[in-house]
Each structure stands twice: as structure tokens, then as C-alpha cells.
Amino acid sequence: MNFFYRFWNKAELALGKSTLYVLTGLILLRVISLAIYPLMDTTEGRYGEMARKMAEMNDWITPWFDVGVPFWGKPPLSFWMSALGIKVFGINEFAVRFPQFLAAVTIVFICYDWAKRSLVNPFYVVAILSTSFLYILLSGAVTTDIALCIGSTLSLRSFWLSLRGAEANRKREQWLFFIGLSIMLYAKGPVGWVLVFIPIGLWALLTGSIKETWKGLPWILGCILAIVISLPWYLAAEKHTPGFLHYFFVGEHWQRFTISGWKGDLYGTAHARPRGSIWLYLIVASLPWSLILPITIWMTKYNKNSAKNETENKKFKAYLLLSGLAPCIFFTMSGNTLWTYVLPGLPSLALLLALYLREVKVSFAKSALLCGVSLSAIATVLALMALTLDHKADSRSAKGVVALYKAQHNAKPIVFLSDKPFSSMFYTDGKAIEVNTVEEVNDLSKTSQIYLAIKLSQLSRIDNELNRLTVIGDAGSYRLYLSY
């Protein structure tokens, strides 16, 4: 208890009472929100359902996309996390989201420790990172990105501290760097290594630190260790479902990023985007701080006590900037990108802004933090209101129509016409059925009673073709029928 009071008092002194209260309220609101809106398709529904299958089948090697269809697109770390949540809390939204929230808290703690050991105000970093737009969104979303970010943040932190940290801790930091690499292999694969080695390589080259970088870590032995730690799962996955290694390494890690609109995706379609759009994603993802950072840098020009001319300080800023921009550098020429790809850069950018805030007047720093945290809190409240009060989440999930179906209190199956969302499988424990044509619906309804869920947007095209159906009601973006 004394530790909590000391921590709270230090945070209040660093951030100011108003900022700390708003930040605390925002974090509590985010925890509560994990359970108040349904899993949304496609990403959350898909990954939530795969975690449910993993927990149900007790198959901890291969995530399953559908019955008999293995998911080769991602390693299992995020699915393990959500499946363990289901084991503890049951099948519900909180269960699959809460482990992702804990992962986000872990990343914040890593950055807090990094900042503290680098003489940067750690509470500034906590406030900035926790309230970045994409970060607060993904801190409670069922995705694979947060798991990757744990590994990349740990490696980026440990590299710097292995060179610039306390002498007594450098050996530990060296091995933590490679543990981070191993985590990334379990989270998303070798793509994470690129996001770490790009900033390290560029920093060493631009600052003339190549020799120091090479001698600072046991690169060969450490990389072998990282691979050895993850190798058992990769070999087991290939043995369990042959063909995984070729698809994962060739398809997911080469063709996806080099072929725009790649057609080899077994689980959907590739995300074709204009090349270079990743830079715009970064600006949006890091709001409101992407607006505050340029102002802060400009303000340092008027602070006579600024440390901007110190060589070591400039090197640290360069390292943080390169680490923050690494996802954009890597994905600039990719035709298949998502805005979540910039997440691994946000922790470093949070430290960079905190470093600049150290060089301006305390009054300006506290005002900037209060402004940024408040804007983030307002945006979060508005977003949650839209998801819940305006039912935006309901329109992107099958939870509502499944609840309407379950309210009928019978064992007849629920059938989705040509569009069985993953969330329908999650909320029916994998029992939802999909048919592709109206003719199949009519044939099924002749032999047995069924409940049929059809998207409201489809009704104008097929309503006259449906036979022997009674309307039960509308829920979300679906209409539920019962055959007779």
C-alpha cells in the first residue's frame, strides 16, 4: 500500500493532479469497455473465434480458421493469450480482450522502465503512449499486433540499455534483447526482426557507431538462441499441418508485401493500399501527440537550458526517431498495409516526445500533457458512445441476431445466407451454418425448420425468392426468419 501511495504521489507531481485524474479515469473506462460491446467482424470476430476453438479443442499448436482448415497466417502467441482468457473467464468479450489489455500494460511498463533508466520522465511516457489513438484502441482489441509490440519494444529498449545503461545491468539487457526477438517469432514471425534491425542498423551507420553496435551484443549466439526458443513450435506446426512453413515464410512474408493485391491469401483478401500510405497512418495512429510533437520541438528553440546540443542526447533522439519510423520505412513500398502496422513505432515515439518535453518549460510540458490526455479521453468517450448508444458495433457483429435466435428457446439451427461472420461462430459456440444460395435455403426449409439470418442489405435482391419463412425480427444488420 505504501508503494502505491508513493507511486501515486510521484505521478501527481510529474503530471499534475488534473492530468493524472483524467488518465486514471480513461484507463479504468478502457477496462470496463472491454465487456460492453460485441466482437466486431472481421478481425476481432475471426481471432476471437480461433481462440475459442483453441480453448475448446485444447489444440495449442495450430490455430484453426474453420473446421478442418488450419490458420497459417500468424503464429499462436495472441491466440494463446485469448484462449487462456476463455479458460479463466469463459466465452465472452472480456475474456478474449483482457489478455490484450494486459499485454498493452506490459508494454507501458517496459517503456516506463526504459525511460527511468534513460533519465527521461517515465510518467510522461506512460501518459503519452497510453493515450495515443491506435494504442488505446488496440489495448482492448483482439488482434496480433499488441503481442508483436511486446517483443519489439523489449528488444529496442534492451539494445539501447545494453550500450548506454548501467554497466552492472548490460549483460542482462543483452539477453533480454534476444528474448524480445523470440517473442516476435511467436507473435508474427520474422517481420518483427526487420522492425528492430532497421533502426539499429541505420542508427549505427548514421552515428558512426557500427563498431560499438557489433561489440555491444553477442549477435550470432543471441540470434541462434532466439531461433532455438521458437523452433519447437514451428516444427510442431509443420508436422501438425504440412505446408505451413512454405505458406508462412514465402506467402505471408514475401509475396504479401511485394505483390500488390496478392491473390494467394488463403483467409481473405490482401489489403491493397497506395504505396506510402503507411506514413499517413502513422500521423493518425499517434494522435493527438503527432500534433503536439512538432510544437514541442519548436518550443525547445526558446529554452536556454535545452540539452539539444549534447552528443549523447542527439544520438538517443536519433535512435528513438528511427525506431518510431521503422514500420513506415519498411512498409513504404508495400502495396498491402494496415494502419495497425505502425503500432511497434509508437512506444519509441512516446519516449521521443517525453525527451523533448524534458527540454521545455515545465509549465508548457504539463499543459501539453493535459491537453493531449484530455483530447484522447474525449475521443474515447465519443467512440464508446458511438459503439454502444448508437449501436455501431452491433451493425458489425452477429451477436444481436444470435441473441434473438437464442431467445426462441429451441434447438433448431441458425443458418446464415452467403455470409457467415466469424462472430456468429463465436456466439453460437461454432454451431452456425452457412449456405450460399436461396435455393439451398428453400431446400433446407422443406426438410426441417431452421432459423435464417440475412443481412438487411441483401433483402431487396432476394426477398421475393424466399419461401416458407416467417419474420422473427431485426437485430444489428440482420433479419431473422423461421421456416415453417
Residue pairs with C-beta under 8 A, 6 or more apart in sequence:
8 20
10 123
11 20
11 123
11 126
12 20
14 121
14 123
14 124
15 23
15 123
15 124
15 127
15 366
15 369
16 366
16 369
16 370
18 370
19 127
19 366
19 369
19 370
19 373
22 370
22 373
22 374
22 377
23 126
23 127
23 130
23 131
23 373
23 377
25 377
26 130
26 131
26 136
26 373
26 376
26 377
26 380
27 130
29 377
29 380
29 381
29 384
30 101
30 136
30 139
30 140
30 380
31 101
31 140
33 140
33 384
34 93
34 94
34 97
34 98
34 101
34 140
35 92
35 93
35 94
35 97
36 384
36 388
37 93
37 384
37 387
37 388
37 393
38 93
38 393
38 394
38 397
38 399
38 400
38 423
38 427
39 45
39 48
39 93
39 96
39 142
39 397
39 399
39 422
39 423
39 426
39 427
40 393
40 396
40 397
40 423
41 396
41 397
41 398
41 421
41 422
41 423
42 268
42 421
42 422
43 141
43 142
43 143
44 141
44 142
44 143
44 423
45 397
45 398
45 421
45 422
45 423
45 424
45 425
45 426
46 65
46 267
46 422
47 78
47 79
47 82
47 96
47 142
47 143
47 144
48 82
48 93
48 96
48 142
48 422
48 423
48 426
49 422
49 423
49 425
49 426
49 430
50 63
50 64
50 65
50 71
50 79
51 63
51 79
51 81
51 82
51 83
51 85
51 86
51 96
51 142
52 83
52 86
52 91
52 96
52 425
52 426
52 429
52 430
53 59
53 63
53 64
53 430
54 60
54 63
54 64
54 76
54 79
54 80
54 83
55 83
55 84
55 86
55 87
56 429
56 430
57 64
60 76
60 80
60 83
61 76
61 233
61 236
61 237
61 240
62 70
62 71
62 76
62 237
62 240
62 241
62 244
63 70
63 71
63 74
63 76
63 79
64 70
64 71
65 71
65 266
65 267
67 430
70 240
70 241
70 244
71 267
72 241
72 243
72 244
72 247
72 248
72 252
72 266
73 248
73 252
73 265
73 266
73 267
74 144
74 187
74 188
74 189
75 185
75 186
75 187
75 188
75 189
75 230
75 233
76 186
76 233
77 144
77 147
77 183
77 186
77 187
78 100
78 142
78 143
78 144
78 146
78 147
78 187
81 99
81 100
81 103
81 147
82 95
82 96
82 97
82 99
82 100
82 142
84 99
85 94
85 95
85 96
85 97
85 98
85 99
86 95
86 96
88 95
89 95
89 98
91 426
91 429
96 142
97 140
97 141
97 142
100 138
100 139
100 140
100 141
100 142
100 143
100 146
101 139
101 140
103 146
103 147
103 149
103 150
104 135
104 138
104 139
104 140
104 146
105 139
106 150
107 129
107 146
107 149
107 150
107 153
107 347
108 126
108 129
108 130
110 150
110 153
110 154
110 157
110 347
111 122
111 125
111 126
111 129
111 153
111 157
111 347
111 350
111 351
112 122
112 123
112 125
112 126
113 122
113 157
114 125
114 157
114 160
114 161
114 351
115 121
115 122
115 124
115 125
115 351
115 354
116 122
117 161
117 165
117 166
117 169
118 160
118 161
118 164
118 165
118 316
118 351
120 351
120 354
120 355
120 358
121 354
121 357
121 358
124 353
124 354
124 357
124 358
124 365
124 369
125 350
125 351
125 354
127 369
127 372
127 373
128 289
128 350
128 353
128 354
128 369
128 372
129 135
129 346
129 347
129 350
130 136
130 139
131 288
131 289
131 372
131 373
131 376
131 377
132 285
132 286
132 287
132 289
132 346
132 350
132 376
133 284
133 285
133 286
133 287
133 288
133 376
133 379
134 284
134 285
134 286
134 339
134 340
134 342
134 343
134 346
135 285
135 343
135 346
136 376
136 380
138 145
138 146
138 340
138 343
139 146
143 340
144 187
144 188
145 340
145 341
145 343
146 343
147 183
147 186
147 187
147 188
148 184
148 187
148 188
148 192
148 343
148 344
149 343
149 344
149 346
149 347
150 180
150 183
150 187
151 180
151 181
151 182
151 183
151 184
151 185
151 186
151 187
151 192
152 180
152 184
152 192
152 195
152 196
152 344
153 180
153 344
153 347
153 348
154 176
154 177
154 179
154 180
154 183
155 176
155 177
155 178
155 180
155 181
155 184
155 196
156 180
156 196
156 199
156 323
156 347
156 348
157 176
158 173
158 174
158 176
158 177
158 180
159 173
159 177
159 196
159 200
159 216
159 217
160 316
160 319
161 169
161 170
161 173
162 170
162 173
162 174
162 177
162 216
162 217
163 170
163 212
163 213
163 216
164 312
164 316
165 173
174 216
174 217
174 218
174 222
175 222
175 225
177 217
177 222
178 222
178 223
178 225
178 226
179 226
179 229
180 196
181 192
181 193
181 196
181 222
181 223
181 226
182 225
182 226
182 227
182 229
182 230
184 190
184 191
184 192
184 193
184 196
185 192
185 193
185 226
185 227
185 229
185 230
185 234
186 230
186 233
189 248
189 249
189 252
189 253
190 249
190 253
191 253
192 344
194 330
195 326
195 327
195 330
195 344
195 345
196 326
198 322
198 326
198 329
198 330
199 319
199 322
199 323
199 325
199 326
199 348
200 213
202 322
202 329
203 209
203 213
203 315
203 318
203 319
203 322
204 210
204 212
204 213
206 318
206 322
207 315
207 318
209 315
234 245
237 244
237 245
238 244
238 245
247 266
251 262
251 264
251 265
255 262
255 264
256 262
256 264
256 265
256 270
256 336
257 331
257 334
257 335
257 336
258 334
259 270
259 335
259 336
260 270
260 272
260 275
260 335
260 336
261 269
261 270
261 272
261 335
261 336
262 270
262 336
263 270
270 335
270 336
271 336
271 337
271 338
272 335
272 336
273 335
273 336
273 337
275 332
275 333
275 334
275 335
276 332
276 333
277 337
278 327
278 328
278 331
278 332
278 334
278 337
278 339
278 341
278 342
279 328
279 332
281 337
281 338
281 339
281 341
281 342
282 290
282 325
282 327
282 328
282 342
282 345
283 290
284 290
284 339
285 339
285 340
285 342
285 343
285 346
286 342
286 346
286 349
287 375
288 371
288 372
288 375
288 376
288 379
289 349
289 350
289 353
289 372
292 353
292 368
292 371
292 372
293 349
293 352
293 353
293 356
295 368
296 353
296 356
296 357
296 360
296 364
296 368
297 356
299 360
299 361
299 364
300 306
300 308
300 356
300 359
300 360
303 359
303 360
303 361
305 359
306 359
306 360
307 313
307 358
307 359
308 314
308 359
313 355
316 355
317 352
317 355
317 356
319 348
320 348
320 349
320 351
320 352
320 355
321 348
321 349
321 352
323 345
323 348
324 345
324 346
324 348
324 349
324 352
325 345
326 344
326 345
327 341
327 342
327 343
327 344
327 345
328 342
328 345
331 337
331 341
357 365
357 368
357 369
358 365
386 392
387 393
391 476
394 400
394 475
394 476
394 477
395 476
395 477
396 477
397 421
397 423
397 476
398 416
398 421
398 423
398 424
398 427
398 432
398 453
398 476
398 478
399 423
399 427
399 476
400 475
400 476
400 478
401 414
401 424
401 453
401 475
401 476
401 478
401 480
402 414
402 424
402 427
402 428
402 432
403 427
403 475
404 472
404 473
404 475
404 480
405 414
405 428
405 451
405 453
405 472
405 480
408 451
408 472
408 482
412 448
412 449
412 450
412 451
412 482
413 431
413 432
413 433
413 450
413 451
414 424
414 428
414 431
414 432
414 433
414 450
414 451
414 452
414 453
414 480
415 432
415 433
415 434
415 435
415 441
415 444
415 450
415 451
415 452
415 453
416 424
416 432
416 433
416 434
416 435
416 452
416 453
416 454
417 434
417 435
417 436
417 438
417 441
417 452
417 453
417 454
417 455
417 458
417 462
418 434
418 435
418 436
418 437
418 458
419 434
419 455
419 458
420 432
420 433
420 434
424 432
424 453
425 431
425 432
435 441
435 444
438 462
438 465
438 466
441 450
441 452
441 466
442 465
442 466
442 467
442 468
444 450
444 483
445 452
445 467
445 468
445 469
445 483
445 484
446 468
448 483
449 482
449 483
449 484
450 482
450 483
451 472
451 480
451 481
451 482
451 483
452 466
452 469
452 480
452 481
452 482
452 483
453 478
453 479
453 480
453 481
454 462
454 478
454 479
454 481
455 477
455 478
455 479
456 474
456 477
456 478
456 479
457 477
459 479
466 481
468 483
468 484
469 481
469 482
469 483
469 484
470 481
470 482
470 483
470 484
471 479
471 480
471 481
472 480
472 481
472 482
473 479
473 480
474 480
